[in-house]
Amino acid sequence: MSFVADIIAQDPVGMKQLRAARTLGLPDWCIAAGFVRNRVWDHLHGISPPREPADIDVLFFDAADTSKEREVEYEKRLAELMPLPWQVRNQARMHIRKDLPPHRSTSDSMIYWLETVTAVGVRLEVDDSLTVIAPLGTDDLLGLRCSPTAYGRTRLHEYEARIASKGWRELWPKVRFAD
């Protein structure tokens, strides 16, 4: 188990959220973005318990059903289990918004996010083990570095605006931000 998985496994709230998401039985799924980044950076900053992200990003990949209605249905099911700000998104349709080639998988879609530290997800397997999905690796996340992805470098203004609007520099003062 990787260090990222170890951090998530030690968080009973995060594990409960992963169990809830697993009940949906989604193909190629994970919970990513702030769910992982916040917990890892809080852990590395000695913040306990970890702060909750603004929302919980559940990703999956299902090219057979790319309807927005299905995502809303999944969010309602999760909210019934745990009343939280769930955001469920089928990565098979996310390329349309960004005018990109179709994604091949959940992992493939994550390389088009703005920063490397957000492109990390975890999935709770049926045997309760955790799988880390990190198409760009976890070095930046664990090294307290925030860098734009290759896609993010083509949109540096969006990358910088996102960091500023989220207040990451203030929340995690040990993190070094690249541009």
Phi, psi and omega in degrees: 000135181285167179298323177299313179298321178301316180297314180295317182298334180278355183257105183297327179292313178299320179294323177296320178294320176296320177298320178298313181297323181298331181298339180288338180064037183286146175284141174047055187255162170194166167253130189227192174065231185300332178305315181274307185306310182300316182295318181293311181294322175299316179301314182289344175261002179074023179268119182216134355290161181294150177285145178284142174289164180298327176210168181247111185272107176261120180252147172208171180227114179217094181291342182283337181217096183258024182284141175296327181301323180295319178298317179298319178299315179297319178298319178296317179298318179293319180297330175292324179284317182213114181287089182226166177281076179285142174227105183256125184225127175280113183291349177290347179241358185289339180294335184297315180301323185263003181055054181242166172298153179304139177285152181263342184193174175298314180301316180300321181295329185290339179289347178263014174277168187283323184232148184297324186288344178269337183277051178224130179228167175225147177234136175268114182282169182297334178270013180070011172279159179252134173252129177265128177252111185216079184298340179251011179085179180239006183301314180297314181303309182285335180271007180055046175236136175246116182234149174288147172288176174302319177295317179298328178294337177277354181222051185301326178297321177291319178301309180296317180296322180295314179300315181294315184292332180274346180070028184297324181299323180282321181292322184230082186293342179280347183286135174262132183252122178267156174227000000 
